[in-house]
Amino acid sequence: MNNNIKILLEQLSDGAFHSGSNLGDKLGLTRGAIWKLIKQLNKYGIAIEAKTNQGYRIPDGLELLDKKIIAKSLNPKYQAFINNAVVLDETSSTNTYLADLIKTQAKNINICFAESQTAGKGRLGRQWVSPYARNIYLSMFWDFAKELSELSGLSLAIAVAVAEALAHYGIKKNLALKWPNDVLWQKCKLAGILIELYGEAHNICQAIVGVGLNVHMPQKLSQEIKQPWCDIAQITKDIPQRNKLAGLLLNELLITLAEFQKNGLKPFLKKWHELDITYGKRVTIITSQQQKILGIGCGVNDKGYFLLKDHHNKIQTFAVGEVSLKL
């Protein structure tokens, strides 16, 4: 996104109408040049309303991410972490961005937000729909003094962290977690987690923790999402405070990663069990070999592995796989 488009977007982000001539004066451009920039905003998936004698506006406006505002929701002891954060206009994937930095040993940046992703990543190679300035796309890099095998339950702890952040924002009812990493509201996907692990040496490994949170998804993109979904705007019936959400989420992730380093998954199991949507329910687990096994969800063990009671009343344990409530 070039500088003129960014300035134009900042002018229109308040949701009010701005005339082409006023926008032209602000940017030092002709009305025709402003019109061309407006067309480019449409390519980013940003809906622009144009009215004769009134000008252009973004309905409901846009709240662009701002590190200073995000920092206001951080615990004082975590304030310094914002200095290691970057907010990108666009990237292929926040996880990929940090992975590339790791390869160059550039560890001065270990938190990445993006306004949009051109190749957002979900689990199992799926696409994460990532329109501009509508949701939260956040990745963090963390060094663990642990073996890779000790991080098997990390995605569960991160899911609990997302639920805690949402509770601090005021969303406490109808939230649920689905193994291994889905955050749901009324059985619709609200947030997803993608963790990529890298072994470095004995008792040392690295994790990139990616979180995608649906905040105010444009309805026209709904056909691109292949499962029931929801966003913060639908839940609260209000225009979301995107920077506040980003700060609350970052704060809970920092708390969780530090706690997981000290005590592993154990401190998070009680909350996971309270929010586990599959516990005691008939479910289907799809294994990594695409085998489908029906049974009753029995929670997770202390490693974060899924427990399933099969039709022989035998408890099966799964380290990887995908759980569906559809039979």
C-alpha positions in Angstrom: 0.0 0.0 0.0 1.6 3.3 -1.1 1.8 6.3 1.1 -1.0 8.2 -0.7 -3.4 5.4 -0.3 -2.5 5.1 3.4 -3.1 8.8 4.0 -6.4 8.6 2.1 -7.4 5.6 4.3 -6.6 7.5 7.5 -8.7 10.4 6.3 -11.7 8.1 5.6 -11.3 6.0 8.7 -13.7 8.2 10.7 -16.7 6.9 8.7 -17.8 10.4 7.7 -18.2 11.8 4.2 -15.2 13.6 2.7 -15.4 15.5 -0.6 -13.1 14.7 -3.4 -11.8 18.3 -3.4 -11.0 18.3 0.4 -9.3 15.0 0.1 -7.3 16.3 -2.9 -6.2 19.4 -0.9 -5.1 17.1 2.0 -3.0 14.9 -0.4 -2.0 17.6 -2.9 -3.8 15.7 -5.7 -6.5 16.4 -8.2 -10.1 15.0 -7.7 -9.4 12.6 -10.6 -6.3 11.3 -8.9 -8.4 10.8 -5.7 -10.9 8.8 -7.6 -8.2 6.5 -8.9 -7.0 6.0 -5.3 -10.5 5.2 -4.2 -10.6 2.5 -6.9 -7.4 1.0 -5.5 -9.0 0.9 -2.0 -11.7 -1.3 -3.4 -9.0 -3.8 -4.5 -8.1 -4.1 -0.8 -11.6 -5.2 -0.1 -12.5 -1.9 1.6 -16.0 -0.8 0.9 -16.3 2.8 -0.2 -19.6 4.6 -0.4 -19.8 7.6 -2.8 -22.6 10.2 -2.9 -23.0 13.1 -5.2 -22.3 16.5 -3.4 -21.1 14.6 -0.3 -18.0 12.7 -1.4 -16.7 9.4 -0.1 -16.9 7.5 3.1 -16.2 4.1 4.6 -19.4 2.9 6.2 -18.8 2.4 10.0 -15.3 3.6 9.5 -12.1 1.7 10.1 -9.9 1.5 13.2 -6.3 1.1 12.1 -3.9 -0.6 14.5 -1.8 1.7 16.5 1.0 0.4 18.8 0.5 3.3 21.3 -3.2 2.5 21.7 -2.6 -1.3 21.9 -0.1 -0.7 24.7 -2.8 0.9 26.9 -4.3 -2.5 27.4 -1.0 -4.1 28.4 -0.1 -4.8 32.0 2.7 -2.3 33.1 5.2 -5.1 33.4 4.6 -6.0 29.7 4.7 -2.5 28.3 8.3 -2.9 27.0 7.2 -5.7 24.7 5.5 -3.2 22.5 8.9 -2.0 21.5 9.5 -5.4 19.9 6.2 -5.3 17.9 5.6 -4.3 14.3 2.4 -3.4 12.6 2.5 -4.2 8.9 0.0 -2.9 6.3 0.2 -6.2 4.4 2.2 -9.4 4.6 1.8 -12.9 3.2 1.3 -14.3 6.7 2.3 -13.0 10.1 3.7 -16.4 11.0 5.8 -16.5 7.8 7.0 -12.9 8.5 8.4 -13.9 11.9 9.8 -17.2 10.5 11.8 -15.3 7.9 13.1 -13.0 10.7 14.3 -16.0 12.7 16.3 -17.3 9.7 18.2 -14.0 9.6 18.6 -14.0 13.4 16.8 -10.6 13.6 15.1 -11.2 17.0 14.6 -7.5 17.8 11.1 -8.0 16.4 9.2 -10.9 17.9 5.5 -9.6 17.7 3.8 -9.0 14.4 0.4 -7.5 13.7 -0.8 -7.1 10.2 -3.7 -5.1 8.7 -4.1 -7.8 6.0 -2.6 -11.1 4.9 -2.3 -12.2 1.3 -1.8 -15.8 2.2 -3.1 -16.1 5.8 -2.5 -19.6 7.1 -5.0 -21.8 9.0 -4.4 -25.4 10.2 -3.9 -28.2 7.7 -2.9 -25.8 4.9 -6.2 -24.0 4.9 -6.5 -20.3 4.0 -7.3 -17.8 6.7 -9.5 -15.1 5.1 -7.7 -11.8 6.0 -9.4 -8.6 4.7 -7.7 -5.2 5.4 -8.2 -3.6 8.8 -11.2 -5.8 9.7 -9.8 -8.5 12.0 -6.8 -9.2 14.1 -3.9 -11.1 12.7 -1.2 -11.6 15.3 1.9 -13.7 15.6 4.5 -14.0 18.4 7.9 -15.6 18.6 8.9 -17.3 21.9 12.0 -19.2 23.0 11.2 -22.1 25.3 13.7 -23.9 27.6 11.8 -27.2 26.8 11.9 -30.2 24.6 9.6 -30.1 21.6 7.5 -32.9 23.1 6.8 -30.7 26.1 4.9 -28.2 23.9 2.2 -30.6 22.7 -0.4 -28.8 24.8 0.6 -25.2 23.9 -2.3 -24.7 21.4 -4.8 -25.5 24.2 -3.2 -23.0 26.5 -3.2 -20.3 23.8 -6.9 -21.0 23.2 -7.6 -20.4 26.9 -5.6 -17.2 26.6 -7.9 -16.0 23.7 -11.0 -16.9 25.8 -9.6 -14.9 28.7 -8.9 -11.9 26.5 -12.5 -12.0 25.2 -13.8 -12.2 28.7 -11.9 -9.1 29.6 -13.4 -7.4 26.6 -16.9 -8.4 28.0 -17.6 -11.5 26.0 -18.2 -14.3 28.5 -21.3 -16.1 27.5 -21.6 -18.8 24.8 -17.8 -19.1 24.3 -16.4 -22.6 23.8 -13.1 -24.3 22.8 -12.7 -27.2 20.4 -9.6 -29.3 20.4 -7.0 -28.6 19.4 -7.2 -24.8 18.7 -10.6 -23.4 17.8 -12.4 -20.7 19.8 -16.1 -20.7 19.2 -19.1 -18.6 20.0 -22.5 -20.3 19.7 -20.7 -23.1 17.8 -19.4 -20.7 15.2 -15.7 -20.1 14.7 -14.6 -16.8 16.2 -10.8 -17.4 16.4 -8.2 -19.9 15.3 -4.6 -20.7 16.3 -1.6 -21.8 14.3 1.5 -22.8 16.2 4.7 -23.7 14.4 7.6 -25.2 16.3 11.3 -25.3 15.6 13.8 -27.4 17.5 17.1 -25.7 18.1 19.1 -27.8 20.5 18.7 -30.0 23.6 16.1 -28.5 25.9 15.7 -25.4 23.6 13.0 -24.9 21.0 11.2 -22.0 19.5 7.5 -21.4 18.8 5.7 -19.0 16.5 2.2 -18.6 17.9 -0.3 -17.2 15.4 -3.8 -16.1 16.3 -6.6 -14.9 13.9 -9.6 -13.2 15.5 -12.7 -12.3 13.5 -13.5 -8.7 14.5 -15.7 -7.1 11.8 -15.6 -9.4 8.8 -17.3 -8.0 5.6 -20.3 -10.1 4.8 -19.4 -10.3 1.1 -16.4 -12.5 2.1 -18.7 -15.0 3.9 -18.7 -17.4 0.9 -15.0 -17.8 1.1 -15.2 -19.3 4.6 -16.1 -22.9 4.5 -17.5 -23.3 8.0 -19.9 -21.5 10.3 -18.2 -18.4 11.6 -19.0 -15.2 13.6 -17.2 -12.1 14.6 -17.0 -9.6 17.5 -19.4 -7.2 15.7 -22.1 -9.9 15.5 -21.7 -10.8 19.2 -21.7 -7.3 20.7 -24.0 -5.6 18.1 -21.6 -2.7 18.2 -18.6 -1.4 16.3 -15.6 -3.3 17.9 -12.7 -1.6 19.5 -10.0 -3.2 17.5 -6.9 -1.8 19.2 -8.3 -2.6 22.6 -8.9 -6.2 21.5 -5.4 -6.4 20.1 -4.0 -5.2 23.4 -6.0 -7.5 25.6 -5.1 -10.4 23.3 -1.4 -9.6 23.4 -1.5 -9.2 27.2 -3.0 -12.6 27.7 -0.6 -14.3 25.3 2.3 -12.8 27.2 0.9 -14.1 30.5 0.2 -17.5 29.1 3.5 -18.0 27.4 5.4 -17.1 30.6 3.2 -19.4 32.6 3.5 -22.3 30.1 7.3 -21.9 30.3 7.2 -22.4 34.0 4.5 -24.9 34.5 3.4 -26.4 31.2 -0.2 -27.1 30.4 -1.4 -28.0 33.9 -2.5 -24.5 35.0 -4.8 -24.2 31.9 -6.5 -27.6 32.1 -9.4 -26.5 34.4 -10.4 -23.6 32.2 -10.1 -25.8 29.1 -12.4 -28.4 30.6 -14.9 -25.7 31.5 -15.1 -24.5 27.9 -14.6 -27.8 26.1 -17.5 -28.1 23.7 -16.8 -31.8 22.9 -16.8 -33.1 26.5 -19.5 -35.8 26.8 -20.7 -35.2 23.3 -20.8 -37.6 20.3 -18.0 -36.5 17.9 -16.0 -37.7 15.0 -12.2 -37.4 15.0 -10.4 -37.3 11.7 -6.9 -38.7 12.1 -3.8 -37.6 10.1 -4.4 -40.6 7.9 -8.0 -39.3 7.2 -9.5 -42.1 9.2 -12.8 -41.2 10.8 -13.5 -42.5 14.3 -16.8 -41.9 16.1 -17.1 -41.8 19.9 -17.7 -39.7 22.9 -15.4 -36.8 23.8 -13.7 -37.3 27.2 -11.6 -34.2 27.4 -7.8 -34.1 27.2 -4.9 -35.6 29.1 -2.1 -33.7 30.8 -0.2 -33.6 27.5 -3.1 -32.0 25.7 -4.0 -35.2 23.7 -7.6 -35.7 22.9 -9.4 -38.5 24.6 -12.2 -40.4 22.8 -14.4 -43.2 24.1 -15.0 -45.5 21.2 -17.9 -47.9 20.6 -16.1 -50.6 22.6 -16.0 -48.2 25.6 -12.2 -48.0 25.2 -10.5 -44.7 25.6 -8.3 -43.8 22.6 -5.7 -41.1 22.8 -4.9 -38.7 19.8 -1.9 -36.4 19.7 -3.0 -34.9 16.3 -6.2 -34.8 14.3 -9.3 -32.8 13.9 -12.5 -33.1 15.9 -16.0 -32.5 14.4 -19.3 -32.3 16.1 -20.9 -33.6 12.9 -21.4 -37.4 12.9 
